[in-house]
Amino acid sequence: MGQILTPIARINISRIVPFGLIWLFFSIVYVLLERGLLGNLTFYPSTGNPYHFASSAFVTPATALILGLSTGTIEILFLNKLFLRMNLFRKIVFKALIYLAINISILLIFTIVFHLFELKTNIFNRMVWHYTGLFFQNFAFWSVEIYLAAIIGVSLFYTEISDNLGQGVLNNFFTGKYHKPLEEERIFMFLDMKSSTTIAETMGHFRYFEMLKEYYSDLTSPIIKHSGEIYQYVGDEIVVSWKLRNGLHNNNCIHCFFALKSAIRTHIRKYNDLFGIVPEFKAGLHSGKVITGEIGVVKKEIIFTGDVLNTTARIQGLCKTYESDILISGRLMSQLNLSSQFRIQALGENTLRGREEKITLFSVLPL
């Protein structure tokens, strides 16, 4: 699947699937509660509609799973982009109302289909519409809608928190992947905006912050497309990480840098019109082993620790010295295969601040 699907498709699927799982879980709870309340009855007391536990135990979870995945697909691929500037509460309320309207329509269809099978008849049978009308006019219907509203709220809240924490972080917390520290080999890229202090002083900190939001937004898609993970935003700096295999595959970590350059060039007019300046950046890349694990009590995070992070930061700090927008460590260069796609420039050895061991640096340019 990893070779068939693009990185963006894989991330979208990973964001849609929790909707289906949340809806499925709540539907099973609903079925069990319903069974406990109705016992051995073969009809719903409030409507007189036929009730069979076996049918309900299959139809309700299956319907919920389909509705959840449908809601997740609409949310992640379409609706999520329309409410970016709203606060969390307003965003969830407005979206919940939209999804309720959609789900009422879908629920109507499924209710009709359910009665068609239960009554073993066709859609023109008056009893199908009679039972459907009773359901939609009865408190039973509104109780289901209240339950759906709660499910939608939980789903949206999960997604918002997951997005705030970062790619896959919430899932890692739930699965406990990093509850015990793990050693991993990763590639890091420290991406730093040029002359950020001067820019902030010139345009003022509020406008500078608005520019940062646009800047981060424009850089996100190329990072995801090249299998990168946004580890941290540190002021005007973005720390991007790859699992070694993902970063080396098709030279993703290097292609990512030039895709980021291209993304900013695409929006030159926007930056000039809104801010009177086009941001530029420089980057340092290095690979090595890190320890990955959960830390914190009141506020938990999944963090990386290891010399590779300090080294990458220092490599990035030398970009100005070498008048290069991108510097790559000799270690990472030896793991890549760039000769057919890039022009490589060897910059010799350098003793990084705070390190006794010398490190070989390279710069690359597209052919």
DOVOMI-382609 format. One line per 10 residues: number of its first residue (from 0); their letters; for each residue x, y, z of C-alpha. Coordinates in nm, 2 decimals, padded with zeros to 4 digits, always signed. Example, Ala and Ser with C-alpha at 12.3 -4.5 7.8 and 13.67 -1.06 7.14 Angstrom:
<atoms>
0) AS) +01.23,-00.45,+00.78; +01.37,-00.11,+00.71;
</atoms>
This chain:
<atoms>
0) MGQILTPIAR) +00.00,+00.00,+00.00; +00.29,+00.23,+00.08; +00.41,+00.21,-00.28; +00.06,+00.25,-00.43; -00.06,+00.54,-00.23; +00.10,+00.88,-00.21; +00.21,+01.02,+00.13; -00.08,+01.27,+00.13; -00.33,+00.99,+00.05; -00.19,+00.78,+00.33;
10) INISRIVPFG) -00.22,+01.07,+00.58; -00.57,+01.15,+00.46; -00.68,+00.78,+00.51; -00.52,+00.78,+00.86; -00.72,+01.09,+00.94; -01.05,+00.95,+00.80; -01.03,+00.60,+00.96; -01.07,+00.73,+01.32; -01.41,+00.87,+01.22; -01.53,+00.52,+01.12;
20) LIWLFFSIVY) -01.38,+00.36,+01.43; -01.54,+00.62,+01.67; -01.88,+00.59,+01.50; -01.85,+00.21,+01.51; -01.77,+00.21,+01.88; -02.06,+00.43,+01.97; -02.30,+00.23,+01.75; -02.21,-00.09,+01.93; -02.28,+00.08,+02.26; -02.61,+00.20,+02.12;
30) VLLERGLLGN) -02.71,-00.15,+02.01; -02.63,-00.30,+02.35; -02.82,-00.03,+02.53; -03.11,-00.07,+02.30; -03.11,-00.45,+02.37; -03.10,-00.39,+02.74; -03.39,-00.16,+02.73; -03.61,-00.35,+02.49; -03.53,-00.70,+02.62; -03.73,-00.96,+02.43;
40) LTFYPSTGNP) -03.97,-00.72,+02.26; -04.01,-00.76,+01.88; -04.11,-00.40,+01.82; -04.02,-00.05,+01.93; -04.28,+00.07,+02.18; -04.27,+00.43,+02.07; -04.33,+00.37,+01.70; -04.45,+00.01,+01.67; -04.18,-00.05,+01.42; -04.05,-00.41,+01.41;
50) YHFASSAFVT) -03.73,-00.48,+01.61; -03.50,-00.78,+01.58; -03.18,-00.77,+01.78; -02.99,-00.98,+01.52; -03.08,-00.74,+01.24; -03.01,-00.43,+01.45; -02.67,-00.58,+01.57; -02.56,-00.59,+01.21; -02.73,-00.30,+01.04; -02.66,-00.04,+01.30;
60) PATALILGLS) -02.28,-00.08,+01.32; -02.26,-00.12,+00.95; -02.46,+00.19,+00.89; -02.25,+00.38,+01.15; -01.93,+00.27,+01.00; -02.04,+00.39,+00.66; -02.17,+00.72,+00.80; -01.85,+00.77,+01.00; -01.62,+00.71,+00.70; -01.84,+00.93,+00.48;
70) TGTIEILFLN) -01.83,+01.21,+00.74; -01.46,+01.17,+00.78; -01.41,+01.19,+00.40; -01.61,+01.51,+00.37; -01.44,+01.66,+00.68; -01.08,+01.58,+00.58; -01.10,+01.64,+00.20; -01.35,+01.93,+00.19; -01.51,+02.09,+00.49; -01.20,+02.12,+00.71;
80) KLFLRMNLFR) -01.05,+02.38,+00.47; -01.35,+02.61,+00.50; -01.33,+02.68,+00.87; -00.96,+02.72,+00.93; -01.00,+03.07,+01.08; -01.27,+02.99,+01.33; -01.21,+02.91,+01.69; -01.25,+02.55,+01.81; -01.60,+02.58,+01.97; -01.75,+02.77,+01.67;
90) KIVFKALIYL) -01.58,+02.53,+01.43; -01.73,+02.22,+01.59; -02.08,+02.37,+01.63; -02.10,+02.48,+01.27; -01.96,+02.16,+01.13; -02.18,+01.95,+01.36; -02.49,+02.13,+01.22; -02.38,+02.07,+00.86; -02.30,+01.70,+00.93; -02.63,+01.65,+01.11;
100) AINISILLIF) -02.82,+01.78,+00.80; -02.62,+01.54,+00.58; -02.67,+01.25,+00.81; -03.04,+01.31,+00.85; -03.06,+01.27,+00.47; -02.85,+00.96,+00.47; -03.04,+00.82,+00.77; -03.37,+00.87,+00.58; -03.23,+00.65,+00.30; -03.11,+00.38,+00.53;
110) TIVFHLFELK) -03.44,+00.38,+00.73; -03.63,+00.33,+00.41; -03.40,+00.05,+00.30; -03.42,-00.11,+00.64; -03.80,-00.13,+00.63; -03.79,-00.25,+00.27; -03.59,-00.56,+00.39; -03.79,-00.60,+00.71; -04.13,-00.59,+00.54; -03.99,-00.77,+00.23;
120) TNIFNRMVWH) -04.17,-00.54,+00.00; -04.10,-00.25,-00.25; -04.05,+00.12,-00.21; -04.41,+00.19,-00.32; -04.56,+00.01,-00.03; -04.74,+00.26,+00.19; -04.63,+00.07,+00.51; -04.26,+00.15,+00.43; -04.34,+00.52,+00.42; -04.58,+00.49,+00.72;
130) YTGLFFQNFA) -04.31,+00.34,+00.94; -04.04,+00.58,+00.81; -04.27,+00.88,+00.88; -04.34,+00.75,+01.23; -03.97,+00.72,+01.30; -03.89,+01.07,+01.18; -04.18,+01.23,+01.37; -04.11,+01.04,+01.70; -03.89,+01.13,+01.99; -03.70,+00.81,+01.90;
140) FWSVEIYLAA) -03.57,+00.99,+01.59; -03.46,+01.30,+01.78; -03.29,+01.08,+02.05; -03.09,+00.92,+01.77; -03.00,+01.27,+01.63; -02.88,+01.38,+01.98; -02.67,+01.07,+01.99; -02.54,+01.14,+01.64; -02.45,+01.50,+01.75; -02.25,+01.36,+02.04;
150) IIGVSLFYTE) -02.06,+01.12,+01.81; -02.00,+01.40,+01.56; -01.87,+01.63,+01.83; -01.63,+01.36,+01.96; -01.51,+01.28,+01.61; -01.44,+01.65,+01.53; -01.28,+01.71,+01.87; -01.05,+01.41,+01.81; -00.95,+01.54,+01.47; -00.88,+01.89,+01.60;
160) ISDNLGQGVL) -00.67,+01.77,+01.89; -00.49,+01.53,+01.66; -00.41,+01.81,+01.41; -00.29,+02.03,+01.70; -00.06,+01.77,+01.83; +00.09,+01.68,+01.49; +00.10,+01.40,+01.24; +00.01,+01.07,+01.41; +00.11,+01.19,+01.76; -00.24,+01.13,+01.91;
170) NNFFTGKYHK) -00.25,+00.78,+01.76; +00.09,+00.71,+01.90; -00.03,+00.82,+02.25; -00.33,+00.58,+02.22; -00.13,+00.29,+02.10; +00.15,+00.35,+02.35; +00.41,+00.32,+02.07; +00.66,+00.55,+02.25; +00.54,+00.49,+02.61; +00.87,+00.31,+02.64;
180) PLEEERIFMF) +01.16,+00.49,+02.47; +01.27,+00.35,+02.14; +01.59,+00.40,+01.94; +01.53,+00.51,+01.58; +01.75,+00.63,+01.30; +01.61,+00.94,+01.15; +01.68,+01.23,+00.91; +01.63,+01.58,+01.03; +01.60,+01.91,+00.84; +01.62,+02.24,+01.03;
190) LDMKSSTTIA) +01.46,+02.50,+00.81; +01.52,+02.86,+00.92; +01.38,+03.18,+00.77; +01.65,+03.43,+00.65; +01.67,+03.77,+00.83; +01.36,+03.69,+01.04; +01.45,+03.94,+01.31; +01.48,+04.23,+01.07; +01.16,+04.13,+00.89; +00.97,+04.12,+01.22;
200) ETMGHFRYFE) +01.10,+04.46,+01.33; +01.02,+04.61,+00.99; +00.66,+04.49,+00.95; +00.56,+04.47,+01.31; +00.51,+04.16,+01.52; +00.13,+04.12,+01.44; +00.18,+04.13,+01.06; +00.49,+03.91,+01.10; +00.28,+03.66,+01.28; +00.02,+03.66,+01.00;
210) MLKEYYSDLT) +00.30,+03.61,+00.75; +00.43,+03.31,+00.95; +00.08,+03.15,+00.93; +00.08,+03.19,+00.55; +00.44,+03.07,+00.53; +00.38,+02.76,+00.74; +00.06,+02.68,+00.55; +00.24,+02.70,+00.22; +00.52,+02.48,+00.33; +00.30,+02.20,+00.48;
220) SPIIKHSGEI) +00.19,+02.03,+00.16; +00.54,+01.98,+00.01; +00.66,+01.84,+00.34; +00.37,+01.59,+00.35; +00.41,+01.50,-00.02; +00.77,+01.40,+00.05; +00.68,+01.18,+00.35; +00.82,+01.44,+00.60; +00.69,+01.48,+00.95; +00.67,+01.83,+01.11;
230) YQYVGDEIVV) +00.83,+01.78,+01.45; +00.83,+02.13,+01.58; +00.77,+02.50,+01.50; +01.03,+02.70,+01.68; +00.96,+03.06,+01.61; +01.04,+03.10,+01.24; +01.21,+02.77,+01.23; +01.05,+02.43,+01.12; +01.21,+02.11,+01.23; +01.12,+01.83,+00.98;
240) SWKLRNGLHN) +01.19,+01.47,+01.04; +01.19,+01.15,+00.84; +01.22,+00.79,+00.94; +01.54,+00.69,+00.76; +01.37,+00.47,+00.50; +01.12,+00.73,+00.41; +01.37,+01.01,+00.38; +01.61,+00.82,+00.17; +01.34,+00.68,-00.06; +01.36,+00.87,-00.39;
250) NNCIHCFFAL) +01.58,+01.12,-00.21; +01.27,+01.25,-00.04; +01.45,+01.47,+00.21; +01.64,+01.66,-00.06; +01.35,+01.68,-00.31; +01.14,+01.82,-00.02; +01.38,+02.12,+00.02; +01.35,+02.22,-00.34; +00.97,+02.16,-00.34; +00.95,+02.40,-00.05;
260) KSAIRTHIRK) +01.15,+02.66,-00.25; +00.91,+02.61,-00.54; +00.60,+02.65,-00.31; +00.72,+02.99,-00.20; +00.80,+03.10,-00.55; +00.44,+03.00,-00.65; +00.31,+03.25,-00.40; +00.55,+03.54,-00.46; +00.26,+03.77,-00.57; +00.06,+03.69,-00.25;
270) YNDLFGIVPE) +00.35,+03.77,-00.02; +00.44,+04.09,-00.20; +00.07,+04.21,-00.20; +00.00,+04.12,+00.16; +00.34,+04.18,+00.33; +00.57,+04.35,+00.09; +00.83,+04.08,+00.12; +00.89,+03.72,+00.00; +01.03,+03.50,+00.28; +01.34,+03.30,+00.21;
280) FKAGLHSGKV) +01.50,+03.02,+00.41; +01.80,+02.80,+00.45; +01.83,+02.45,+00.58; +02.07,+02.20,+00.73; +02.02,+01.82,+00.70; +02.18,+01.54,+00.90; +02.09,+01.18,+00.99; +02.16,+00.97,+01.30; +02.01,+00.78,+01.59; +01.77,+00.93,+01.83;
290) ITGEIGVVKK) +01.57,+00.81,+02.14; +01.20,+00.87,+02.08; +00.96,+00.86,+02.38; +00.69,+01.03,+02.58; +00.78,+01.29,+02.85; +00.58,+01.51,+03.08; +00.32,+01.48,+03.34; +00.08,+01.78,+03.31; +00.16,+01.82,+02.95; +00.28,+01.52,+02.75;
300) EIIFTGDVLN) +00.49,+01.52,+02.44; +00.66,+01.27,+02.22; +01.01,+01.40,+02.17; +01.34,+01.30,+02.00; +01.67,+01.33,+02.19; +02.01,+01.27,+02.05; +02.32,+01.44,+01.93; +02.18,+01.44,+01.57; +01.95,+01.73,+01.66; +02.22,+01.95,+01.79;
310) TTARIQGLCK) +02.44,+01.87,+01.50; +02.17,+01.95,+01.25; +02.10,+02.28,+01.41; +02.47,+02.37,+01.39; +02.49,+02.26,+01.03; +02.20,+02.49,+00.95; +02.38,+02.77,+01.13; +02.67,+02.75,+00.88; +02.46,+02.82,+00.58; +02.54,+03.19,+00.60;
320) TYESDILISG) +02.91,+03.12,+00.63; +02.92,+02.90,+00.32; +02.66,+03.13,+00.14; +02.45,+02.82,+00.07; +02.08,+02.77,+00.12; +02.12,+02.40,+00.19; +02.40,+02.21,+00.37; +02.41,+01.83,+00.41; +02.63,+01.63,+00.64; +02.87,+01.38,+00.49;
330) RLMSQLNLSS) +02.70,+01.10,+00.69; +02.36,+01.17,+00.52; +02.52,+01.23,+00.18; +02.68,+00.88,+00.19; +02.33,+00.73,+00.24; +02.17,+00.92,-00.05; +02.21,+00.87,-00.42; +02.20,+01.22,-00.57; +02.45,+01.21,-00.85; +02.19,+01.16,-01.13;
340) QFRIQALGEN) +01.95,+01.43,-01.00; +02.16,+01.70,-00.84; +02.48,+01.89,-00.87; +02.69,+01.82,-00.56; +02.94,+02.06,-00.42; +03.19,+01.94,-00.16; +03.27,+02.20,+00.11; +03.53,+02.02,+00.30; +03.55,+01.95,+00.67; +03.43,+02.18,+00.95;
350) TLRGREEKIT) +03.46,+02.17,+01.32; +03.11,+02.25,+01.46; +03.08,+02.46,+01.77; +03.08,+02.25,+02.08; +03.21,+01.94,+01.90; +03.57,+01.81,+01.87; +03.49,+01.57,+01.58; +03.50,+01.73,+01.23; +03.21,+01.69,+01.00; +03.22,+01.70,+00.62;
360) LFSVLPL) +02.96,+01.92,+00.45; +02.80,+01.93,+00.11; +02.57,+02.16,-00.08; +02.35,+02.06,-00.37; +02.18,+02.23,-00.66; +01.93,+02.08,-00.91; +02.07,+01.99,-01.24;
</atoms>
